[in-house]
Amino acid sequence: MKTLTNVLQEIKSFKIEEVNQNKTINPIAKLEQSKYFDSPTLSLAHYIKRDDKSGIIAEFKRKSPSKQNINIYASPEEVTIGYMQAGASALSVLTDSNFFGGSNQDLTTARDFNYCPILRKDFTIDEYQIYEAKSIGADAILLIAEILTTEEVKTLTSTAHSLGMEVLLELHNEDQLSKYNSDIDLIGINNRDLRTFEVNFQKSINLIGKLPSEKIKIAESGINSIESIHTLKESGFDGFLIGELFMKHAKPELACRDFIKTSNLIQHV
């Protein structure tokens, strides 16, 4: 039986080859010519804490290895504009093509139509990808502890900061806490078990107490009800990354609007 760990390692192997090809086609010198490269970035950490926002990072995701096609023909323009109008704090955009059906253009489209922090959701294993993220309009990147060493996390974080970008470090279990360093801007805890694919909020709740109190904490994966949001919030989570719950609907932006309106997550308008 294939586990999430196996899937991540398969993706990492593919990414190594993909990045090497991209370096040849679009070298860093070319990426630096992008109109977005010198643009100021927005703070994901700051927007998560804003009282007039919900704390939700609304994700644009076309498909996934586990769910296959979710909403492959969705419009990044319509969905992301709708997400922000609904009260989302920020956007997450899947840019991986091979496994998630996304593209860099999806993120650039979101950037062109929204003034908000955008997290590039991909499998970052090389500094080149951070330059690429900046060139397409991203404000923050995701680092997945499961596929990176402690030193790689530190190096990639330093590169992101040198470009004015923030870093969300994703943890799956307590063993990965050693990969955290104080330069990390936000810490995400993935609620999904790497071996079984099952969602376990209690595991995340137990882990949050071991994290630095001053850091922004994001709950990721498997959030499918308002009750789960409130449970996680009461346990100390500041933000919630939600994708499939919205994207499985024909109009993800409307699903997001109804969810946020019903959840009462926005403190001040």
Secondary structure, DSSP 8 states (H G I E B T S, - for coil): ---HHHHHHHHHHHHHHHHHHHHHHS-HHHHTTSTTTTS----HHHHHH-TTS-SEEEEE-SEETTTEES-TT--HHHHHHHHHHHT-SEEEEE--STTT---HHHHHHHHHH--S-EEEES---SHHHHHHHHHTT-SEEEEEGGGS-HHHHHHHHHHHHHTT-EEEEEE-SGGGGGG--TT-SEEEEE-B-TTT--B-HHHHHHHHTTS-TTSEEEEES---SHHHHHHHHHTT--EEEE-HHHHTSSSHHHHHHHHHHHHT-----
